[in-house]
Amino acid sequence: MKYICSVCGYVYDEEAEKIPFASLPDDWVCPMCRAPKNLFVPEESEAREPADEPQEAEEYHDSRKLSPGVLAAIFSNLARGAEKQYRAKEAEAFTAIAAYFTRHSDSGDSSSPEAIRALLSDDLSRGYPDLRKKAAAAGDRGAARVLVWGEKVTRMASSLLERYEKEGEAFLAGTSVWLCTVCGFIYIGDNPPGICPVCKVPSWKFTRIE
């Protein structure tokens, strides 16, 4: 039986490893991206399409209230995307908008673990499935690719938050936090990975978060 990391695609082959996946300790992590064991899925389920969400797309987006902090993050990501496509003017504009929303966000704006967990959960359960449908309907392969990256990054962020809530500051003691400036993947370790497990850019695209 093979199990696939839903973040980076690493394959754990029970036959090759000689250890059943279920027998691995609970604190075992993916050797490539350090995703926890619970983010692995059996190989046959990897190709399945997620079930359609019952809620209509427009209803979801119309009802969602985005805080200044969330909008700042969105435009910051758009700036990175424009930068990657060598669109300097667009990147500059998105950066300026992100800075505006950052200045107008409250210090406690969506920053508690509970608030962040709610946002991540909402994105994974409704946001990404909805946007995948729209990208598929529009035949937009570029958007579909970005959504694949985004969902993997969000899944990893949700896992890291869960671990942080359990272990507290001890989780980050004696190690570093690295952020991929292209896709937003978060990596915990002394050094960044050789390549980003999600978007495959080299390690110099990672920045250390103080």
Secondary structure, 3 states (H helix, E strand, C coil): CEEEECCCCCEEEHHHHCCCHHHCCCCCECCCCCCEHHHEEEHHHHCCCCCCCCCCHHHHHHHCCCCHHHHHHHHHHHHHHHHHCCCHHHHHHHHHHHHHHHHCCCCCCCCCHHHHHHHHHHHHHHHHHHHHHHHHHHCCHHHHHHHHHHHHHHHHHHHHHHHHHHHHHHHHCCCCEEEECCCCCEEECCCCCCECCCCCCEHHHEEEEC
